[in-house]
Amino acid sequence: MNSSGRASRAAAAVPALKVDHAAFVNEYCTTCHSAKGKTAGLSLEGVDPNKASTNAALWEKVIRKVRTGSMPPQGMPAPDAAERD
């Protein structure tokens, strides 16, 4: 069997996660990073995380900040570990 067949079976064995990235951003990010607030000069309001390839550098930075726990900042609502992952 070729490697693509093994990869397809492996991908099929892992259930697909249904993640609403826009809801995540709205819940945890846009309180501060809105068009009005623009904390750190950044507004995520109206930016579609499902089209991350249109602004990859921005979304890579957002993902890095969320994964390391530096965003959202202490005292603000934050996702649990599973949701963060």
Secondary structure by P-SEA (a helix, b strand, c coil): ccaaaaaaaaaaaccccccaaaaaaaaccccccccccccccccccccccccccccaaaaaaaaaaaaaccccccccccccccccc
